[in-house]
Amino acid sequence: MTEVEIEYCVPCGMLGRAQDIQQDILEEFGEEVDRVALVTGDAGVFEVRANDEVVFDKEADEFDRAAIVDGVRSHVGATA
């Protein structure tokens, strides 16, 4: 099953954005994912990982909720 982590910068106030992504992933995939965890961070971090692979990094990618969900999609149901 798929494990997703959303690491977000606490001092930057990115909790709301992280929660939005978490909700989108859970609504799209439901029980097909084991967990969607929020991970606190700092230094401006906002990164989404599925099965330890980065699918979104704000340093390299434009923020697009649908694109992030699509990035997770390729990991849902994949076997390790």
Protein Blocks (a to p, Z undefined) as FASTA:
>chain_A
ZZddddddfklopmmmmmmmmmmmmmmnmmmpfbdcddddeehiacddeehiafbdfklp
ccdfklmmmmmmmmgopaZZ
